[in-house]
Amino acid sequence: MIFDTHAHYDDPIYDPDRAQLFAELKANGVGLLLDPGCDIPSSRRAVALAEAYDFVYAAVGIHPEECGGTTEEDYETLRELAKHPKVVAIGEIGLDYHWEDNPGKDEQQTVFRRQLQLAQELDLPVIVHDRDAHADSLAMVQDFPDLDGVFHCFSGSAEMAKVLWRRGWYLGFDGPVTYKNARKALEVLASVPLDRVLIESDAPYLTPVPHRGQRNRSDWLSAVAETVASCQGISREEAEDVTFRNGKRFYRIP
């Protein structure tokens, strides 16, 4: 059974066939999905999907690429959305220094910190997006020692991973671990305790081999689970089972 702990099925790209796709995913062994918001509209859509489908849960948050002009009203909206019983985290939040046209670092850090504070107040875990911002992202979460979280699509070093998993945090692994240039990610994956590993599609993005170039979907996470299994010296079925249980524990799903 697969728990896709990070998939953007609220994306309009799925509007034409979402119901059919969800039926196929359930038939193909996908037991749970977590849909994280990236701004206020997508957070609302994620909550709506969680209401409509029993195997879907939601997170709400403002992505660093979308954080420009965030207002006090936006934080209050997130607070209200987070009261929904199927909202199990604050996310996708974090820092992204990769794109020059993203909001400035100071603004990203302010919005990230405010959402970490919100998660702490609400006693919810966080989903952290960290791209080309490893030092600042790690420093920021270390200011909140009582928070639990996952670094989505982890791309840091084995040393950074060790700091996180020793704090009880989780690391998410996605389609890129199946790519030819994945040597660093595979070294990290082999070093992380299996009970700290989550698998994520990031659908519709980060499609794994052998499906690269196509719109991603959760049942293709079997390829990521196969890579986890290879790095950890276990079977694919065991990798799927352990990461399923890890996801339920992290998101506090009964």
GUGUVEX-399942 format. One record per residue (C-alpha): residue number from 1; residue in one letter; x, y negated, z negated. Coordinates in Angstrom, 3 decimals, always signed. Layout:
BEGIN
@num NUM, residu A, u X, v Y, w Z $
...
//
This chain:
BEGIN
@num 1, residu M, u +0.000, v +0.000, w +0.000 $
@num 2, residu I, u +1.317, v -3.452, w +0.964 $
@num 3, residu F, u +0.908, v -6.697, w -0.958 $
@num 4, residu D, u +1.745, v -9.557, w +1.404 $
@num 5, residu T, u +2.622, v -12.149, w -1.211 $
@num 6, residu H, u +2.896, v -15.097, w +1.217 $
@num 7, residu A, u +0.798, v -15.456, w +4.374 $
@num 8, residu H, u -0.847, v -18.543, w +5.882 $
@num 9, residu Y, u -4.071, v -17.015, w +7.180 $
@num 10, residu D, u -5.822, v -20.341, w +6.678 $
@num 11, residu D, u -3.893, v -21.527, w +9.752 $
@num 12, residu P, u -6.319, v -22.347, w +12.603 $
@num 13, residu I, u -4.338, v -20.019, w +14.873 $
@num 14, residu Y, u -6.287, v -17.181, w +13.226 $
@num 15, residu D, u -9.707, v -18.769, w +13.648 $
@num 16, residu P, u -10.681, v -16.770, w +16.779 $
@num 17, residu D, u -10.114, v -13.312, w +15.280 $
@num 18, residu R, u -9.462, v -13.591, w +11.533 $
@num 19, residu A, u -12.293, v -11.290, w +10.419 $
@num 20, residu Q, u -11.286, v -8.589, w +12.887 $
@num 21, residu L, u -7.622, v -8.934, w +11.919 $
@num 22, residu F, u -8.413, v -8.626, w +8.214 $
@num 23, residu A, u -10.371, v -5.441, w +8.873 $
@num 24, residu E, u -7.385, v -4.040, w +10.776 $
@num 25, residu L, u -4.968, v -5.018, w +7.994 $
@num 26, residu K, u -7.044, v -3.229, w +5.367 $
@num 27, residu A, u -7.253, v -0.152, w +7.587 $
@num 28, residu N, u -3.463, v -0.262, w +8.023 $
@num 29, residu G, u -2.609, v -0.221, w +4.334 $
@num 30, residu V, u -2.572, v -3.901, w +3.353 $
@num 31, residu G, u -4.165, v -3.982, w -0.071 $
@num 32, residu L, u -3.678, v -7.607, w -1.133 $
@num 33, residu L, u -2.849, v -10.973, w +0.431 $
@num 34, residu L, u -1.762, v -14.282, w -1.100 $
@num 35, residu D, u -2.453, v -17.414, w +0.953 $
@num 36, residu P, u -0.544, v -20.513, w -0.229 $
@num 37, residu G, u -1.650, v -24.027, w +0.607 $
@num 38, residu C, u +0.733, v -26.553, w +2.157 $
@num 39, residu D, u -1.352, v -29.700, w +1.701 $
@num 40, residu I, u -4.789, v -30.559, w +0.354 $
@num 41, residu P, u -6.795, v -29.385, w +3.416 $
@num 42, residu S, u -4.920, v -26.073, w +3.717 $
@num 43, residu S, u -5.196, v -25.520, w -0.035 $
@num 44, residu R, u -8.966, v -25.917, w +0.264 $
@num 45, residu R, u -9.005, v -23.457, w +3.171 $
@num 46, residu A, u -6.934, v -20.949, w +1.196 $
@num 47, residu V, u -9.404, v -21.094, w -1.689 $
@num 48, residu A, u -12.291, v -20.623, w +0.739 $
@num 49, residu L, u -10.641, v -17.504, w +2.175 $
@num 50, residu A, u -10.101, v -16.124, w -1.316 $
@num 51, residu E, u -13.788, v -16.650, w -2.014 $
@num 52, residu A, u -14.789, v -14.913, w +1.210 $
@num 53, residu Y, u -12.513, v -11.848, w +1.032 $
@num 54, residu D, u -12.048, v -9.674, w -2.013 $
@num 55, residu F, u -8.426, v -8.758, w -1.214 $
@num 56, residu V, u -7.269, v -12.364, w -0.679 $
@num 57, residu Y, u -5.934, v -14.641, w -3.415 $
@num 58, residu A, u -4.853, v -18.264, w -3.090 $
@num 59, residu A, u -2.236, v -20.732, w -4.254 $
@num 60, residu V, u -2.596, v -24.498, w -3.967 $
@num 61, residu G, u +0.150, v -27.027, w -3.415 $
@num 62, residu I, u +1.868, v -29.632, w -1.266 $
@num 63, residu H, u +4.778, v -28.461, w +0.907 $
@num 64, residu P, u +7.859, v -30.713, w +1.048 $
@num 65, residu E, u +7.323, v -31.344, w +4.756 $
@num 66, residu E, u +3.812, v -32.596, w +3.966 $
@num 67, residu C, u +4.520, v -34.547, w +0.775 $
@num 68, residu G, u +4.840, v -38.043, w +2.259 $
@num 69, residu G, u +2.351, v -40.437, w +0.687 $
@num 70, residu T, u +1.135, v -38.020, w -1.986 $
@num 71, residu T, u -1.230, v -39.840, w -4.355 $
@num 72, residu E, u -2.465, v -39.386, w -7.914 $
@num 73, residu E, u -5.772, v -38.314, w -6.407 $
@num 74, residu D, u -3.961, v -35.479, w -4.612 $
@num 75, residu Y, u -2.532, v -34.163, w -7.882 $
@num 76, residu E, u -5.966, v -34.292, w -9.478 $
@num 77, residu T, u -7.422, v -32.422, w -6.506 $
@num 78, residu L, u -4.812, v -29.692, w -6.935 $
@num 79, residu R, u -5.649, v -29.532, w -10.627 $
@num 80, residu E, u -9.343, v -29.000, w -9.828 $
@num 81, residu L, u -8.659, v -26.440, w -7.100 $
@num 82, residu A, u -6.360, v -24.539, w -9.451 $
@num 83, residu K, u -9.285, v -23.906, w -11.813 $
@num 84, residu H, u -10.767, v -21.450, w -9.319 $
@num 85, residu P, u -10.455, v -17.891, w -10.703 $
@num 86, residu K, u -8.751, v -16.630, w -7.537 $
@num 87, residu V, u -6.088, v -19.348, w -7.510 $
@num 88, residu V, u -3.089, v -17.608, w -9.050 $
@num 89, residu A, u -0.175, v -20.005, w -8.411 $
@num 90, residu I, u +0.942, v -23.507, w -7.476 $
@num 91, residu G, u +2.544, v -23.429, w -4.062 $
@num 92, residu E, u +3.939, v -23.748, w -1.524 $
@num 93, residu I, u +6.083, v -26.457, w -3.123 $
@num 94, residu G, u +9.757, v -27.307, w -3.121 $
@num 95, residu L, u +12.484, v -29.068, w -1.161 $
@num 96, residu D, u +13.370, v -29.020, w +2.540 $
@num 97, residu Y, u +16.390, v -31.031, w +3.647 $
@num 98, residu H, u +16.640, v -29.343, w +7.048 $
@num 99, residu W, u +14.583, v -31.673, w +9.221 $
@num 100, residu E, u +15.607, v -35.312, w +9.575 $
@num 101, residu D, u +12.008, v -36.488, w +9.933 $
@num 102, residu N, u +10.913, v -34.902, w +6.627 $
@num 103, residu P, u +10.087, v -37.252, w +3.747 $
@num 104, residu G, u +13.184, v -38.543, w +1.941 $
@num 105, residu K, u +14.916, v -36.503, w -0.738 $
@num 106, residu D, u +13.762, v -38.755, w -3.566 $
@num 107, residu E, u +10.127, v -38.465, w -2.537 $
@num 108, residu Q, u +10.380, v -34.701, w -2.105 $
@num 109, residu Q, u +11.939, v -34.339, w -5.535 $
@num 110, residu T, u +9.262, v -36.500, w -7.158 $
@num 111, residu V, u +6.416, v -34.479, w -5.645 $
@num 112, residu F, u +8.151, v -31.187, w -6.448 $
@num 113, residu R, u +8.672, v -32.179, w -10.066 $
@num 114, residu R, u +5.073, v -33.331, w -10.489 $
@num 115, residu Q, u +3.812, v -29.997, w -9.192 $
@num 116, residu L, u +6.160, v -28.068, w -11.469 $
@num 117, residu Q, u +4.745, v -30.084, w -14.347 $
@num 118, residu L, u +1.227, v -29.256, w -13.184 $
@num 119, residu A, u +2.025, v -25.545, w -13.046 $
@num 120, residu Q, u +3.478, v -25.704, w -16.533 $
@num 121, residu E, u +0.380, v -27.470, w -17.858 $
@num 122, residu L, u -1.911, v -24.905, w -16.223 $
@num 123, residu D, u +0.274, v -21.902, w -17.121 $
@num 124, residu L, u +0.553, v -20.802, w -13.493 $
@num 125, residu P, u +3.586, v -19.455, w -11.630 $
@num 126, residu V, u +5.060, v -21.378, w -8.690 $
@num 127, residu I, u +5.995, v -20.548, w -5.099 $
@num 128, residu V, u +9.159, v -22.443, w -4.149 $
@num 129, residu H, u +10.159, v -23.400, w -0.615 $
@num 130, residu D, u +13.918, v -24.080, w -0.525 $
@num 131, residu R, u +15.569, v -24.901, w +2.778 $
@num 132, residu D, u +19.074, v -26.378, w +2.827 $
@num 133, residu A, u +18.433, v -27.635, w -0.715 $
@num 134, residu H, u +19.725, v -24.795, w -2.885 $
@num 135, residu A, u +21.529, v -26.814, w -5.557 $
@num 136, residu D, u +18.719, v -29.323, w -6.060 $
@num 137, residu S, u +15.991, v -26.661, w -5.991 $
@num 138, residu L, u +17.776, v -24.547, w -8.586 $
@num 139, residu A, u +18.508, v -27.538, w -10.796 $
@num 140, residu M, u +14.890, v -28.630, w -10.644 $
@num 141, residu V, u +13.396, v -25.296, w -11.695 $
@num 142, residu Q, u +15.964, v -24.940, w -14.460 $
@num 143, residu D, u +14.417, v -28.043, w -16.026 $
@num 144, residu F, u +11.290, v -25.913, w -16.608 $
@num 145, residu P, u +12.536, v -22.885, w -18.558 $
@num 146, residu D, u +9.032, v -21.669, w -19.403 $
@num 147, residu L, u +7.897, v -21.426, w -15.770 $
@num 148, residu D, u +7.739, v -18.238, w -13.732 $
@num 149, residu G, u +8.229, v -18.402, w -9.988 $
@num 150, residu V, u +9.371, v -16.954, w -6.708 $
@num 151, residu F, u +11.815, v -18.415, w -4.221 $
@num 152, residu H, u +9.953, v -17.788, w -0.976 $
@num 153, residu C, u +12.018, v -16.420, w +1.941 $
@num 154, residu F, u +15.142, v -16.542, w -0.203 $
@num 155, residu S, u +18.168, v -17.825, w +1.703 $
@num 156, residu G, u +20.605, v -18.640, w -1.096 $
@num 157, residu S, u +23.678, v -16.803, w -2.300 $
@num 158, residu A, u +23.919, v -13.668, w -4.411 $
@num 159, residu E, u +25.158, v -15.888, w -7.245 $
@num 160, residu M, u +22.058, v -18.103, w -7.024 $
@num 161, residu A, u +19.862, v -15.014, w -6.839 $
@num 162, residu K, u +21.467, v -13.693, w -10.010 $
@num 163, residu V, u +20.711, v -16.913, w -11.889 $
@num 164, residu L, u +17.074, v -16.642, w -10.825 $
@num 165, residu W, u +16.396, v -12.976, w -11.498 $
@num 166, residu R, u +18.136, v -13.157, w -14.859 $
@num 167, residu R, u +15.597, v -15.870, w -15.738 $
@num 168, residu G, u +12.806, v -13.494, w -14.771 $
@num 169, residu W, u +12.104, v -15.117, w -11.408 $
@num 170, residu Y, u +11.317, v -13.252, w -8.211 $
@num 171, residu L, u +12.838, v -13.442, w -4.743 $
@num 172, residu G, u +10.741, v -13.178, w -1.600 $
@num 173, residu F, u +12.072, v -11.440, w +1.510 $
@num 174, residu D, u +10.574, v -11.880, w +4.968 $
@num 175, residu G, u +11.078, v -10.948, w +8.613 $
@num 176, residu P, u +14.572, v -12.491, w +8.885 $
@num 177, residu V, u +16.032, v -9.571, w +6.891 $
@num 178, residu T, u +15.354, v -7.479, w +10.011 $
@num 179, residu Y, u +17.309, v -9.806, w +12.328 $
@num 180, residu K, u +20.802, v -9.073, w +13.663 $
@num 181, residu N, u +22.347, v -12.009, w +11.767 $
@num 182, residu A, u +20.928, v -10.935, w +8.392 $
@num 183, residu R, u +24.209, v -9.794, w +6.793 $
@num 184, residu K, u +24.105, v -12.358, w +3.945 $
@num 185, residu A, u +20.439, v -11.690, w +3.193 $
@num 186, residu L, u +21.055, v -7.941, w +3.132 $
@num 187, residu E, u +23.913, v -8.384, w +0.651 $
@num 188, residu V, u +21.620, v -10.408, w -1.581 $
@num 189, residu L, u +18.795, v -7.886, w -1.231 $
@num 190, residu A, u +21.091, v -5.046, w -2.228 $
@num 191, residu S, u +22.172, v -6.944, w -5.355 $
@num 192, residu V, u +18.734, v -7.882, w -6.690 $
@num 193, residu P, u +16.958, v -5.582, w -9.180 $
@num 194, residu L, u +14.055, v -3.958, w -7.379 $
@num 195, residu D, u +11.568, v -5.206, w -9.966 $
@num 196, residu R, u +12.362, v -8.798, w -8.903 $
@num 197, residu V, u +11.675, v -8.263, w -5.165 $
@num 198, residu L, u +8.556, v -9.403, w -3.298 $
@num 199, residu I, u +7.835, v -8.913, w +0.394 $
@num 200, residu E, u +6.231, v -11.668, w +2.462 $
@num 201, residu S, u +5.164, v -12.082, w +6.067 $
@num 202, residu D, u +4.908, v -15.910, w +6.080 $
@num 203, residu A, u +2.374, v -15.237, w +8.859 $
@num 204, residu P, u +2.038, v -16.592, w +11.477 $
@num 205, residu Y, u +5.800, v -17.282, w +11.231 $
@num 206, residu L, u +8.999, v -15.233, w +10.719 $
@num 207, residu T, u +7.812, v -12.187, w +12.646 $
@num 208, residu P, u +10.062, v -9.172, w +12.022 $
@num 209, residu V, u +11.828, v -6.996, w +14.557 $
@num 210, residu P, u +10.486, v -5.310, w +16.694 $
@num 211, residu H, u +7.633, v -7.814, w +17.035 $
@num 212, residu R, u +9.612, v -11.082, w +17.243 $
@num 213, residu G, u +7.980, v -13.665, w +19.455 $
@num 214, residu Q, u +4.444, v -12.607, w +18.515 $
@num 215, residu R, u +2.039, v -14.099, w +15.986 $
@num 216, residu N, u +2.925, v -12.410, w +12.704 $
@num 217, residu R, u +0.598, v -10.184, w +10.673 $
@num 218, residu S, u +0.818, v -8.461, w +7.310 $
@num 219, residu D, u +0.882, v -4.831, w +8.415 $
@num 220, residu W, u +4.202, v -5.537, w +10.171 $
@num 221, residu L, u +5.682, v -5.966, w +6.695 $
@num 222, residu S, u +6.414, v -2.249, w +6.864 $
@num 223, residu A, u +9.576, v -3.287, w +8.751 $
@num 224, residu V, u +10.620, v -5.537, w +5.865 $
@num 225, residu A, u +9.808, v -2.762, w +3.376 $
@num 226, residu E, u +12.010, v -0.429, w +5.428 $
@num 227, residu T, u +14.890, v -2.891, w +5.078 $
@num 228, residu V, u +14.287, v -3.209, w +1.338 $
@num 229, residu A, u +14.326, v +0.565, w +1.108 $
@num 230, residu S, u +17.599, v +0.818, w +3.016 $
@num 231, residu C, u +19.298, v -1.778, w +0.800 $
@num 232, residu Q, u +17.965, v -0.265, w -2.420 $
@num 233, residu G, u +18.455, v +3.402, w -1.549 $
@num 234, residu I, u +14.782, v +4.396, w -1.754 $
@num 235, residu S, u +12.016, v +5.363, w +0.663 $
@num 236, residu R, u +9.867, v +2.835, w +2.525 $
@num 237, residu E, u +6.792, v +4.137, w +0.703 $
@num 238, residu E, u +8.465, v +3.546, w -2.648 $
@num 239, residu A, u +9.532, v +0.052, w -1.578 $
@num 240, residu E, u +5.941, v -0.774, w -0.644 $
@num 241, residu D, u +4.629, v +0.657, w -3.911 $
@num 242, residu V, u +7.127, v -1.153, w -6.138 $
@num 243, residu T, u +6.741, v -4.511, w -4.377 $
@num 244, residu F, u +2.951, v -4.122, w -4.548 $
@num 245, residu R, u +3.165, v -3.695, w -8.312 $
@num 246, residu N, u +5.686, v -6.543, w -8.555 $
@num 247, residu G, u +3.290, v -8.866, w -6.742 $
@num 248, residu K, u +0.377, v -7.981, w -8.989 $
@num 249, residu R, u +2.519, v -8.527, w -12.078 $
@num 250, residu F, u +3.880, v -11.858, w -10.832 $
@num 251, residu Y, u +0.484, v -13.246, w -9.850 $
@num 252, residu R, u -1.200, v -11.681, w -12.928 $
@num 253, residu I, u -3.749, v -9.809, w -10.849 $
@num 254, residu P, u -5.476, v -7.049, w -12.844 $
//
